[in-house]
Amino acid sequence: MYKGYTVQPDLYDILLRFRTFKYVITSDIEKMYRQVRINPKHTYLHNILWREKPCEKLQCIELLTVTYGTNCAPYLATRVLKELAVINQKTFPLASNALLSQCYVDDILCGQDSYENLVELHRQLMQLCKLGNFHLHKWCSNSNSLLNNINHSHKSDISQENYDIKVDGISNKVLGIFWNPNLDVFSISLPIPSEEKQVTKREVLSKITQMFDPLGLIGPVIVIGKLMMQEIWKTKIDWDDFLEEDILINWKSYIHDMALLKSLKIPRFILLADKPISLELHGFSDASQKAYGACVYIRASYPNEKVSCFLITSKSRVAPIREITIPRLELCGAHLLSTLITKVRSVLIERLSFDSVNLWTDSEIVLAWLHSYPSRFQVFVSNRISQIQTLTQDCKWRYVSSKENPADLLSRGISPA
Protein backbone atom coordinates (compact mmCIF):
# COMPACT_ATOMS: atom_id res chain seq x y z
CA MET A 1 0.00 0.00 0.00
CA TYR A 2 1.06 3.58 -0.62
CA LYS A 3 2.59 4.89 2.58
CA GLY A 4 1.58 8.51 2.04
CA TYR A 5 3.58 11.62 2.90
CA THR A 6 4.24 13.36 6.20
CA VAL A 7 1.30 15.53 7.25
CA GLN A 8 2.03 16.41 10.87
CA PRO A 9 4.63 19.02 11.89
CA ASP A 10 8.03 17.95 13.20
CA LEU A 11 8.19 16.71 16.77
CA TYR A 12 10.99 19.24 17.37
CA ASP A 13 8.79 22.13 16.21
CA ILE A 14 5.90 21.09 18.46
CA LEU A 15 8.10 20.84 21.56
CA LEU A 16 9.75 24.17 20.78
CA ARG A 17 6.41 26.01 20.50
CA PHE A 18 5.11 24.15 23.55
CA ARG A 19 7.70 26.05 25.61
CA THR A 20 6.33 29.47 24.59
CA PHE A 21 2.84 29.20 26.14
CA LYS A 22 2.19 30.39 29.69
CA TYR A 23 -0.72 27.98 30.13
CA VAL A 24 -0.66 24.59 28.44
CA ILE A 25 -2.81 21.50 28.07
CA THR A 26 -2.06 18.08 26.63
CA SER A 27 -4.43 15.39 25.50
CA ASP A 28 -4.57 12.13 23.58
CA ILE A 29 -7.04 11.06 20.91
CA GLU A 30 -8.42 7.72 22.07
CA LYS A 31 -8.27 4.93 19.45
CA MET A 32 -7.67 7.51 16.75
CA TYR A 33 -7.19 5.09 13.85
CA ARG A 34 -10.43 3.22 14.59
CA GLN A 35 -12.45 6.41 14.18
CA VAL A 36 -11.39 6.80 10.54
CA ARG A 37 -13.44 4.87 7.98
CA ILE A 38 -11.89 3.55 4.78
CA ASN A 39 -13.36 4.51 1.41
CA PRO A 40 -16.03 1.84 0.68
CA LYS A 41 -14.46 1.29 -2.75
CA HIS A 42 -11.24 0.12 -1.11
CA THR A 43 -12.42 -2.00 1.84
CA TYR A 44 -12.22 -5.17 -0.27
CA LEU A 45 -8.44 -4.69 -0.21
CA HIS A 46 -8.42 -4.54 3.59
CA ASN A 47 -9.13 -8.04 4.91
CA ILE A 48 -7.94 -10.37 7.66
CA LEU A 49 -8.31 -14.12 8.19
CA TRP A 50 -9.95 -14.99 11.50
CA ARG A 51 -11.34 -17.89 13.51
CA GLU A 52 -12.39 -18.14 17.15
CA LYS A 53 -11.04 -21.68 17.65
CA PRO A 54 -8.40 -23.76 15.83
CA CYS A 55 -11.04 -26.30 14.79
CA GLU A 56 -13.25 -23.71 13.06
CA LYS A 57 -13.04 -22.67 9.43
CA LEU A 58 -11.18 -19.51 8.54
CA GLN A 59 -13.31 -16.45 7.91
CA CYS A 60 -12.35 -13.56 5.67
CA ILE A 61 -13.31 -10.38 7.51
CA GLU A 62 -13.43 -7.05 5.73
CA LEU A 63 -12.15 -4.17 7.89
CA LEU A 64 -13.99 -0.88 7.54
CA THR A 65 -11.67 1.38 9.56
CA VAL A 66 -7.97 2.24 9.46
CA THR A 67 -5.89 -0.48 11.11
CA TYR A 68 -2.96 0.25 13.40
CA GLY A 69 0.23 -1.32 12.04
CA THR A 70 -0.43 -0.83 8.35
CA ASN A 71 2.08 1.45 6.65
CA CYS A 72 -0.57 3.93 5.47
CA ALA A 73 -2.42 4.23 8.80
CA PRO A 74 -0.52 7.26 10.20
CA TYR A 75 -1.02 9.24 6.99
CA LEU A 76 -4.74 8.43 6.64
CA ALA A 77 -5.56 9.28 10.25
CA THR A 78 -3.52 12.50 10.43
CA ARG A 79 -4.77 13.62 7.01
CA VAL A 80 -8.39 13.20 8.16
CA LEU A 81 -7.65 15.15 11.35
CA LYS A 82 -6.03 17.93 9.32
CA GLU A 83 -9.04 18.10 6.99
CA LEU A 84 -11.36 18.33 10.00
CA ALA A 85 -9.32 21.27 11.30
CA VAL A 86 -9.20 23.07 7.95
CA ILE A 87 -12.92 22.90 7.12
CA ASN A 88 -13.87 24.11 10.61
CA GLN A 89 -11.19 26.80 10.90
CA LYS A 90 -13.62 29.73 11.05
CA THR A 91 -15.89 28.11 13.65
CA PHE A 92 -13.11 26.82 15.92
CA PRO A 93 -10.01 28.97 15.22
CA LEU A 94 -8.10 28.11 18.41
CA ALA A 95 -8.72 24.37 18.19
CA SER A 96 -8.06 24.30 14.45
CA ASN A 97 -4.69 25.96 14.90
CA ALA A 98 -3.82 23.53 17.70
CA LEU A 99 -4.62 20.48 15.55
CA LEU A 100 -2.71 21.86 12.57
CA SER A 101 0.46 22.98 14.36
CA GLN A 102 0.57 21.30 17.78
CA CYS A 103 -0.63 17.76 17.11
CA TYR A 104 1.71 14.81 16.52
CA VAL A 105 -0.35 11.82 15.31
CA ASP A 106 -2.72 11.34 18.30
CA ASP A 107 -0.91 13.57 20.84
CA ILE A 108 -2.00 17.19 21.27
CA LEU A 109 0.30 19.69 23.02
CA CYS A 110 -1.05 23.22 22.95
CA GLY A 111 -1.61 26.29 25.06
CA GLN A 112 -2.51 29.95 25.41
CA ASP A 113 -1.13 33.02 27.15
CA SER A 114 -4.19 33.60 29.34
CA TYR A 115 -6.36 31.31 31.44
CA GLU A 116 -9.54 32.52 29.72
CA ASN A 117 -8.17 31.60 26.29
CA LEU A 118 -7.02 28.24 27.62
CA VAL A 119 -10.55 27.42 28.77
CA GLU A 120 -11.88 28.47 25.37
CA LEU A 121 -9.22 26.36 23.63
CA HIS A 122 -10.28 23.31 25.63
CA ARG A 123 -13.95 23.89 24.79
CA GLN A 124 -13.21 24.26 21.09
CA LEU A 125 -11.01 21.16 21.03
CA MET A 126 -13.75 19.04 22.58
CA GLN A 127 -16.40 20.30 20.16
CA LEU A 128 -14.23 20.15 17.04
CA CYS A 129 -12.96 16.62 17.73
CA LYS A 130 -16.49 15.49 18.54
CA LEU A 131 -17.51 16.44 14.98
CA GLY A 132 -15.08 13.80 13.73
CA ASN A 133 -16.07 11.29 16.41
CA PHE A 134 -12.65 11.67 18.06
CA HIS A 135 -12.68 11.31 21.85
CA LEU A 136 -10.05 13.27 23.78
CA HIS A 137 -8.79 11.80 27.05
CA LYS A 138 -5.72 11.80 29.33
CA TRP A 139 -6.06 15.55 29.89
CA CYS A 140 -3.12 17.22 31.62
CA SER A 141 -2.36 20.89 32.31
CA ASN A 142 -0.21 23.22 34.39
CA SER A 143 -3.48 24.90 35.39
CA ASN A 144 -5.23 23.03 38.20
CA SER A 145 -8.20 25.39 37.83
CA LEU A 146 -8.82 24.12 34.32
CA LEU A 147 -8.52 20.48 35.37
CA ASN A 148 -10.90 21.04 38.28
CA ASN A 149 -13.43 22.65 35.96
CA ILE A 150 -13.17 19.73 33.58
CA ASN A 151 -13.54 17.24 36.39
CA HIS A 152 -16.59 18.85 38.01
CA SER A 153 -18.29 20.52 35.08
CA HIS A 154 -21.86 19.55 34.33
CA LYS A 155 -22.34 22.22 31.67
CA SER A 156 -21.08 20.11 28.81
CA ASP A 157 -23.38 17.78 26.92
CA ILE A 158 -20.64 15.19 27.32
CA SER A 159 -21.05 13.35 30.61
CA GLN A 160 -18.42 13.66 33.29
CA GLU A 161 -17.41 10.01 33.09
CA ASN A 162 -16.21 10.56 29.54
CA TYR A 163 -13.29 12.59 30.86
CA ASP A 164 -10.00 10.96 31.76
CA ILE A 165 -7.97 13.42 33.81
CA LYS A 166 -4.33 13.17 34.90
CA VAL A 167 -3.75 15.44 37.89
CA ASP A 168 -0.87 13.86 39.78
CA GLY A 169 1.72 15.45 37.49
CA ILE A 170 4.34 12.91 38.49
CA SER A 171 5.29 11.20 35.25
CA ASN A 172 3.33 12.59 32.33
CA LYS A 173 5.23 11.97 29.10
CA VAL A 174 4.89 14.42 26.21
CA LEU A 175 6.43 13.24 22.94
CA GLY A 176 9.16 11.32 24.74
CA ILE A 177 10.02 13.96 27.36
CA PHE A 178 8.83 13.73 30.96
CA TRP A 179 6.82 16.78 32.03
CA ASN A 180 5.70 17.55 35.56
CA PRO A 181 2.68 19.88 35.14
CA ASN A 182 2.52 20.79 38.83
CA LEU A 183 6.06 22.21 38.76
CA ASP A 184 5.87 22.90 35.01
CA VAL A 185 9.31 21.42 34.40
CA PHE A 186 10.87 18.91 32.02
CA SER A 187 13.07 15.96 32.88
CA ILE A 188 14.92 13.71 30.46
CA SER A 189 14.46 9.98 29.85
CA LEU A 190 17.64 8.25 31.00
CA PRO A 191 19.01 4.73 30.40
CA ILE A 192 18.95 2.16 33.21
CA PRO A 193 22.50 1.10 34.27
CA SER A 194 23.35 -2.46 33.26
CA GLU A 195 24.30 -5.08 35.85
CA GLU A 196 26.41 -7.00 33.33
CA LYS A 197 30.17 -7.15 33.94
CA GLN A 198 30.86 -7.01 30.21
CA VAL A 199 29.24 -4.68 27.68
CA THR A 200 29.10 -4.96 23.88
CA LYS A 201 29.19 -2.23 21.25
CA ARG A 202 25.55 -2.97 20.44
CA GLU A 203 24.53 -2.38 24.09
CA VAL A 204 26.41 0.93 24.20
CA LEU A 205 24.57 2.23 21.13
CA SER A 206 21.28 1.03 22.60
CA LYS A 207 21.89 2.98 25.83
CA ILE A 208 22.88 6.14 23.95
CA THR A 209 19.71 6.06 21.85
CA GLN A 210 17.67 5.78 25.06
CA MET A 211 18.85 9.29 26.00
CA PHE A 212 15.99 10.98 24.18
CA ASP A 213 16.70 14.71 24.21
CA PRO A 214 15.36 16.25 20.97
CA LEU A 215 15.79 19.84 22.18
CA GLY A 216 19.36 19.30 23.37
CA LEU A 217 18.61 20.31 26.96
CA ILE A 218 21.38 18.05 28.30
CA GLY A 219 23.58 18.25 25.20
CA PRO A 220 26.94 18.60 27.03
CA VAL A 221 26.30 15.31 28.86
CA ILE A 222 25.12 13.39 25.80
CA VAL A 223 28.14 14.45 23.74
CA ILE A 224 30.32 12.44 26.15
CA GLY A 225 28.39 9.32 25.15
CA LYS A 226 28.83 10.18 21.47
CA LEU A 227 32.58 10.56 21.95
CA MET A 228 32.76 7.18 23.69
CA MET A 229 30.91 5.60 20.79
CA GLN A 230 33.45 7.10 18.41
CA GLU A 231 36.29 5.63 20.48
CA ILE A 232 34.62 2.22 20.28
CA TRP A 233 34.37 2.53 16.48
CA LYS A 234 38.11 3.20 16.34
CA THR A 235 38.79 -0.19 17.97
CA LYS A 236 37.01 -1.85 14.99
CA ILE A 237 35.30 -4.49 17.15
CA ASP A 238 32.12 -6.21 15.95
CA TRP A 239 28.65 -5.36 17.29
CA ASP A 240 28.56 -8.22 19.79
CA ASP A 241 32.19 -8.06 20.91
CA PHE A 242 32.98 -6.87 24.43
CA LEU A 243 34.52 -3.46 25.04
CA GLU A 244 38.18 -3.05 25.85
CA GLU A 245 38.93 -2.70 29.55
CA ASP A 246 39.77 1.03 29.63
CA ILE A 247 36.70 1.97 27.55
CA LEU A 248 34.50 -0.31 29.67
CA ILE A 249 35.58 1.42 32.89
CA ASN A 250 34.83 4.88 31.45
CA TRP A 251 31.48 3.71 30.05
CA LYS A 252 30.28 2.19 33.33
CA SER A 253 31.30 5.33 35.22
CA TYR A 254 29.43 7.49 32.70
CA ILE A 255 26.22 5.44 32.85
CA HIS A 256 26.37 5.29 36.65
CA ASP A 257 26.70 9.09 36.87
CA MET A 258 23.72 9.57 34.52
CA ALA A 259 21.47 8.61 37.44
CA LEU A 260 22.37 11.97 39.01
CA LEU A 261 20.37 13.72 36.27
CA LYS A 262 17.11 12.24 37.54
CA SER A 263 16.80 15.22 39.87
CA LEU A 264 17.46 17.71 37.05
CA LYS A 265 14.44 19.95 36.41
CA ILE A 266 14.33 22.18 33.33
CA PRO A 267 11.68 24.94 33.12
CA ARG A 268 9.20 24.34 30.33
CA PHE A 269 8.20 28.00 29.95
CA ILE A 270 11.02 30.10 28.47
CA LEU A 271 9.66 33.44 29.71
CA LEU A 272 8.56 34.88 33.05
CA ALA A 273 4.96 35.50 34.06
CA ASP A 274 5.03 39.17 33.03
CA LYS A 275 4.73 40.24 29.42
CA PRO A 276 8.22 41.19 28.11
CA ILE A 277 8.95 44.56 26.56
CA SER A 278 11.82 43.21 24.43
CA LEU A 279 13.03 39.82 23.24
CA GLU A 280 16.47 38.86 22.00
CA LEU A 281 17.91 35.64 20.58
CA HIS A 282 21.52 34.80 21.41
CA GLY A 283 23.29 31.91 19.71
CA PHE A 284 26.72 30.54 20.60
CA SER A 285 29.06 28.17 18.78
CA ASP A 286 32.34 26.51 19.68
CA ALA A 287 34.60 23.65 18.64
CA SER A 288 37.40 21.48 19.94
CA GLN A 289 39.42 18.68 18.38
CA LYS A 290 36.75 16.26 19.66
CA ALA A 291 33.42 17.91 18.83
CA TYR A 292 31.62 21.12 17.91
CA GLY A 293 28.27 22.49 18.97
CA ALA A 294 25.80 25.36 19.05
CA CYS A 295 23.18 26.56 21.51
CA VAL A 296 20.44 29.20 21.45
CA TYR A 297 19.16 31.30 24.36
CA ILE A 298 16.23 33.68 24.68
CA ARG A 299 16.77 36.89 26.67
CA ALA A 300 13.73 38.87 27.77
CA SER A 301 13.43 42.28 29.47
CA TYR A 302 10.39 43.24 31.55
CA PRO A 303 8.80 46.53 32.71
CA ASN A 304 9.91 45.95 36.32
CA GLU A 305 13.56 45.87 35.13
CA LYS A 306 13.72 42.10 35.50
CA VAL A 307 15.65 40.12 32.90
CA SER A 308 15.30 36.42 32.12
CA CYS A 309 17.50 34.14 30.07
CA PHE A 310 16.62 30.53 29.17
CA LEU A 311 18.20 27.86 27.02
CA ILE A 312 15.92 27.09 24.08
CA THR A 313 17.83 24.37 22.29
CA SER A 314 21.27 23.02 21.42
CA LYS A 315 22.95 20.64 18.99
CA SER A 316 26.35 18.99 18.89
CA ARG A 317 28.37 16.97 16.40
CA VAL A 318 31.36 14.71 16.98
CA ALA A 319 34.39 15.80 14.97
CA PRO A 320 35.29 13.45 12.08
CA ILE A 321 37.90 10.78 12.75
CA ARG A 322 39.92 12.27 9.91
CA GLU A 323 41.71 15.18 11.52
CA ILE A 324 40.46 18.68 10.67
CA THR A 325 42.05 21.95 11.77
CA ILE A 326 40.50 23.83 14.68
CA PRO A 327 39.57 26.90 12.56
CA ARG A 328 37.65 24.64 10.16
CA LEU A 329 35.90 22.90 13.05
CA GLU A 330 35.03 26.33 14.47
CA LEU A 331 33.55 27.17 11.07
CA CYS A 332 31.52 23.94 11.21
CA GLY A 333 30.25 25.07 14.62
CA ALA A 334 29.26 28.46 13.19
CA HIS A 335 27.50 26.72 10.30
CA LEU A 336 25.63 24.48 12.74
CA LEU A 337 24.59 27.59 14.68
CA SER A 338 23.36 29.33 11.53
CA THR A 339 21.09 26.39 10.63
CA LEU A 340 19.91 26.05 14.23
CA ILE A 341 19.06 29.73 14.66
CA THR A 342 17.22 29.69 11.31
CA LYS A 343 15.18 26.72 12.45
CA VAL A 344 14.32 28.32 15.81
CA ARG A 345 13.23 31.57 14.19
CA SER A 346 11.05 29.83 11.60
CA VAL A 347 9.30 27.77 14.29
CA LEU A 348 8.74 30.62 16.74
CA ILE A 349 7.91 33.37 14.24
CA GLU A 350 4.14 33.03 14.82
CA ARG A 351 4.55 33.14 18.59
CA LEU A 352 7.39 35.56 19.32
CA SER A 353 8.85 38.65 17.70
CA PHE A 354 12.56 39.24 18.34
CA ASP A 355 14.10 42.70 18.49
CA SER A 356 17.58 41.41 17.69
CA VAL A 357 19.45 38.20 16.91
CA ASN A 358 23.07 38.00 18.06
CA LEU A 359 25.43 35.14 17.17
CA TRP A 360 28.62 34.61 19.16
CA THR A 361 31.86 32.72 18.52
CA ASP A 362 35.24 32.72 20.25
CA SER A 363 37.09 32.26 16.95
CA GLU A 364 38.45 35.50 15.50
CA ILE A 365 39.46 33.58 12.37
CA VAL A 366 35.85 32.56 11.72
CA LEU A 367 34.66 36.13 12.28
CA ALA A 368 37.22 37.34 9.72
CA TRP A 369 36.10 34.68 7.25
CA LEU A 370 32.45 35.69 7.65
CA HIS A 371 33.32 39.27 6.71
CA SER A 372 35.14 38.15 3.55
CA TYR A 373 34.09 37.02 0.08
CA PRO A 374 33.57 33.22 -0.02
CA SER A 375 35.28 32.93 -3.43
CA ARG A 376 38.64 33.74 -1.84
CA PHE A 377 38.81 30.38 -0.07
CA GLN A 378 38.96 26.68 -0.83
CA VAL A 379 35.73 24.76 -1.43
CA PHE A 380 35.29 23.46 2.16
CA VAL A 381 35.56 26.92 3.69
CA SER A 382 33.93 28.78 0.80
CA ASN A 383 30.73 26.71 0.80
CA ARG A 384 30.17 27.09 4.54
CA ILE A 385 30.90 30.81 4.55
CA SER A 386 28.43 31.33 1.71
CA GLN A 387 25.70 29.35 3.47
CA ILE A 388 26.27 31.11 6.80
CA GLN A 389 26.14 34.54 5.18
CA THR A 390 22.90 33.65 3.40
CA LEU A 391 21.18 32.24 6.49
CA THR A 392 22.28 34.97 8.91
CA GLN A 393 22.33 38.11 6.78
CA ASP A 394 20.06 39.97 9.24
CA CYS A 395 21.93 38.73 12.34
CA LYS A 396 24.93 40.23 14.10
CA TRP A 397 28.05 38.09 14.53
CA ARG A 398 30.06 38.97 17.63
CA TYR A 399 33.12 37.80 19.55
CA VAL A 400 32.87 36.14 22.97
CA SER A 401 35.76 34.87 25.08
CA SER A 402 36.10 31.11 25.53
CA LYS A 403 35.48 31.40 29.28
CA GLU A 404 32.11 33.08 28.71
CA ASN A 405 31.01 30.86 25.81
CA PRO A 406 28.34 28.33 26.93
CA ALA A 407 28.86 26.33 23.71
CA ASP A 408 32.29 25.38 25.08
CA LEU A 409 30.48 22.72 27.14
CA LEU A 410 29.05 21.19 23.96
CA SER A 411 32.46 20.99 22.29
CA ARG A 412 34.15 19.23 25.21
CA GLY A 413 31.31 17.59 27.10
CA ILE A 414 30.78 17.46 30.85
CA SER A 415 30.28 14.60 33.26
CA PRO A 416 26.86 14.33 34.98
CA ALA A 417 28.77 14.27 38.27
ChimeraX attribute file (.defattr): number of C-alpha atoms within 10 A of each C-alpha:
attribute: neighborCount
match mode: 1-to-1
recipient: residues
	/A:1	7
	/A:2	7
	/A:3	12
	/A:4	13
	/A:5	11
	/A:6	11
	/A:7	17
	/A:8	20
	/A:9	14
	/A:10	15
	/A:11	16
	/A:12	17
	/A:13	17
	/A:14	20
	/A:15	19
	/A:16	19
	/A:17	22
	/A:18	22
	/A:19	18
	/A:20	21
	/A:21	18
	/A:22	22
	/A:23	23
	/A:24	24
	/A:25	23
	/A:26	25
	/A:27	24
	/A:28	21
	/A:29	17
	/A:30	15
	/A:31	13
	/A:32	22
	/A:33	22
	/A:34	16
	/A:35	18
	/A:36	21
	/A:37	16
	/A:38	16
	/A:39	11
	/A:40	9
	/A:41	7
	/A:42	9
	/A:43	15
	/A:44	12
	/A:45	10
	/A:46	14
	/A:47	13
	/A:48	11
	/A:49	10
	/A:50	13
	/A:51	12
	/A:52	9
	/A:53	8
	/A:54	8
	/A:55	7
	/A:56	9
	/A:57	11
	/A:58	13
	/A:59	12
	/A:60	11
	/A:61	13
	/A:62	13
	/A:63	15
	/A:64	18
	/A:65	17
	/A:66	22
	/A:67	19
	/A:68	14
	/A:69	9
	/A:70	10
	/A:71	13
	/A:72	16
	/A:73	19
	/A:74	23
	/A:75	18
	/A:76	20
	/A:77	22
	/A:78	23
	/A:79	18
	/A:80	16
	/A:81	24
	/A:82	19
	/A:83	14
	/A:84	18
	/A:85	25
	/A:86	16
	/A:87	11
	/A:88	14
	/A:89	16
	/A:90	10
	/A:91	12
	/A:92	19
	/A:93	16
	/A:94	22
	/A:95	24
	/A:96	26
	/A:97	17
	/A:98	17
	/A:99	27
	/A:100	21
	/A:101	18
	/A:102	25
	/A:103	24
	/A:104	19
	/A:105	21
	/A:106	19
	/A:107	19
	/A:108	24
	/A:109	23
	/A:110	29
	/A:111	27
	/A:112	19
	/A:113	14
	/A:114	12
	/A:115	16
	/A:116	11
	/A:117	14
	/A:118	22
	/A:119	20
	/A:120	14
	/A:121	23
	/A:122	21
	/A:123	16
	/A:124	18
	/A:125	22
	/A:126	17
	/A:127	17
	/A:128	22
	/A:129	19
	/A:130	13
	/A:131	11
	/A:132	14
	/A:133	12
	/A:134	22
	/A:135	19
	/A:136	23
	/A:137	17
	/A:138	16
	/A:139	18
	/A:140	26
	/A:141	25
	/A:142	22
	/A:143	18
	/A:144	13
	/A:145	12
	/A:146	18
	/A:147	19
	/A:148	12
	/A:149	12
	/A:150	20
	/A:151	15
	/A:152	9
	/A:153	12
	/A:154	11
	/A:155	10
	/A:156	11
	/A:157	6
	/A:158	13
	/A:159	10
	/A:160	14
	/A:161	7
	/A:162	11
	/A:163	15
	/A:164	16
	/A:165	16
	/A:166	18
	/A:167	19
	/A:168	11
	/A:169	17
	/A:170	13
	/A:171	13
	/A:172	19
	/A:173	16
	/A:174	16
	/A:175	17
	/A:176	14
	/A:177	18
	/A:178	18
	/A:179	25
	/A:180	24
	/A:181	24
	/A:182	15
	/A:183	14
	/A:184	19
	/A:185	16
	/A:186	21
	/A:187	22
	/A:188	23
	/A:189	16
	/A:190	18
	/A:191	17
	/A:192	12
	/A:193	15
	/A:194	13
	/A:195	8
	/A:196	7
	/A:197	8
	/A:198	14
	/A:199	19
	/A:200	18
	/A:201	17
	/A:202	13
	/A:203	15
	/A:204	20
	/A:205	15
	/A:206	12
	/A:207	16
	/A:208	19
	/A:209	14
	/A:210	13
	/A:211	18
	/A:212	17
	/A:213	20
	/A:214	19
	/A:215	18
	/A:216	19
	/A:217	19
	/A:218	23
	/A:219	24
	/A:220	24
	/A:221	22
	/A:222	23
	/A:223	27
	/A:224	24
	/A:225	22
	/A:226	19
	/A:227	18
	/A:228	19
	/A:229	18
	/A:230	16
	/A:231	13
	/A:232	19
	/A:233	14
	/A:234	10
	/A:235	10
	/A:236	9
	/A:237	14
	/A:238	13
	/A:239	14
	/A:240	11
	/A:241	13
	/A:242	16
	/A:243	20
	/A:244	14
	/A:245	10
	/A:246	8
	/A:247	15
	/A:248	19
	/A:249	11
	/A:250	12
	/A:251	19
	/A:252	18
	/A:253	14
	/A:254	19
	/A:255	20
	/A:256	16
	/A:257	14
	/A:258	20
	/A:259	16
	/A:260	11
	/A:261	16
	/A:262	11
	/A:263	9
	/A:264	12
	/A:265	16
	/A:266	18
	/A:267	16
	/A:268	23
	/A:269	20
	/A:270	22
	/A:271	23
	/A:272	16
	/A:273	10
	/A:274	12
	/A:275	12
	/A:276	18
	/A:277	12
	/A:278	15
	/A:279	19
	/A:280	17
	/A:281	22
	/A:282	20
	/A:283	29
	/A:284	29
	/A:285	33
	/A:286	32
	/A:287	31
	/A:288	19
	/A:289	17
	/A:290	20
	/A:291	25
	/A:292	30
	/A:293	34
	/A:294	35
	/A:295	30
	/A:296	24
	/A:297	20
	/A:298	19
	/A:299	19
	/A:300	21
	/A:301	19
	/A:302	17
	/A:303	11
	/A:304	9
	/A:305	8
	/A:306	11
	/A:307	14
	/A:308	14
	/A:309	17
	/A:310	17
	/A:311	18
	/A:312	22
	/A:313	23
	/A:314	27
	/A:315	24
	/A:316	27
	/A:317	19
	/A:318	21
	/A:319	20
	/A:320	12
	/A:321	12
	/A:322	5
	/A:323	10
	/A:324	11
	/A:325	9
	/A:326	16
	/A:327	16
	/A:328	16
	/A:329	23
	/A:330	26
	/A:331	27
	/A:332	27
	/A:333	28
	/A:334	31
	/A:335	23
	/A:336	25
	/A:337	28
	/A:338	23
	/A:339	15
	/A:340	20
	/A:341	28
	/A:342	13
	/A:343	13
	/A:344	18
	/A:345	16
	/A:346	11
	/A:347	17
	/A:348	15
	/A:349	11
	/A:350	9
	/A:351	10
	/A:352	12
	/A:353	13
	/A:354	15
	/A:355	10
	/A:356	13
	/A:357	18
	/A:358	18
	/A:359	23
	/A:360	23
	/A:361	28
	/A:362	22
	/A:363	21
	/A:364	15
	/A:365	13
	/A:366	23
	/A:367	17
	/A:368	9
	/A:369	16
	/A:370	19
	/A:371	11
	/A:372	15
	/A:373	12
	/A:374	18
	/A:375	12
	/A:376	10
	/A:377	13
	/A:378	9
	/A:379	11
	/A:380	11
	/A:381	18
	/A:382	17
	/A:383	13
	/A:384	19
	/A:385	24
	/A:386	16
	/A:387	15
	/A:388	19
	/A:389	18
	/A:390	11
	/A:391	15
	/A:392	19
	/A:393	10
	/A:394	11
	/A:395	16
	/A:396	12
	/A:397	20
	/A:398	15
	/A:399	15
	/A:400	17
	/A:401	11
	/A:402	13
	/A:403	8
	/A:404	9
	/A:405	18
	/A:406	21
	/A:407	29
	/A:408	25
	/A:409	20
	/A:410	30
	/A:411	28
	/A:412	21
	/A:413	23
	/A:414	16
	/A:415	14
	/A:416	17
	/A:417	12
